[in-house]
């Protein structure tokens, strides 16, 4: 406890904070370069060239070799166990989308709470605690067995990491004839590709018990292929029923931001505020406090501009897709966020979203569009139209269940995943 208090006190000093942020950003960048080089070398040595169609073929071979019969069924007939990570995040539209495909049971941990249990008292620099892993394993096996007794389980799907659940437990569930799918949203964090005392971390540590990984970082598909696990690039999405455009006369916030305060987020929000732009920020560390899923839909719907901060950790030039990228565009506000190459494959800059790389560029664009409402509304409307056409949870999940074989293939089982 003394270590944590001392560390927190030092980080309040601007010079110490900036130096710490710079060191962390440099360490992350170096680690990612090493990871990319390592997997590119392994892919060359093993003659592996990632292809989404091949990943689907490998997935179905896996299931066939295990004797799992996957027959197409009418939409709404699947039996799904979801292992969640964050209730507010999952309840913001994802769970509603999942229920369109069948009966959904959500995992309860040893405290009878939503999602995987974790240790609140992990010592500094300790990355793995076997106690919550054993508790999560026991709860998961018990709940799978209960569902099997009540009529069966088709698919176990969740956000799962090797420091919270064991690969051996997933293998046991596979042996029961259940398809296992892991949703991995943080694959650009280098620590998720490391080891601790011989235990692989992150989603990669669960590959041997996973039939399909869904990653929001496209370059990581090759990494998972090298590890022998089928994977698909799978961006997040949004719920058009929760995030709805509203009229200009109902707008309450010039600029809103939803997300906990850490890293670059404070610099961007506070920089806008110093420039005289009113920003309402919600989340841990902000004066307004956190926003629930229901509140997020209302806040976004009443915002003229929604601010995005797309970096990872303390890095200023390494980005990843965020759930906010899709909720904001679905809500019909102008979304101004980091110039993330992955996001620009899904929305057009200047036509459906606006982007920045520096605080000065962010300030300039936010000011411009607050002063030019017609242009702001036109770009926001174009984003909302595209989001409703291509980026709903129902659309995203249908690609997964088609790839597995649970739904009729139609024109292509890969629609929307290539």
Beta strands, then each sheet from edge to edge (+ up, - down):
strand 1: 78-83
strand 2: 102-106
strand 3: 155-158
strand 4: 179-184
strand 5: 195-196
strand 6: 199-200
strand 7: 212-215
strand 8: 231-233
strand 9: 253-258
strand 10: 279-282
strand 11: 303-307
strand 12: 334-338
strand 13: 354-356
sheet 1: 2+ 1+ 3+ 4+ 7+ 8+
sheet 2: 5+ 6-
sheet 3: 10+ 9+ 11+ 12+ 13+
end
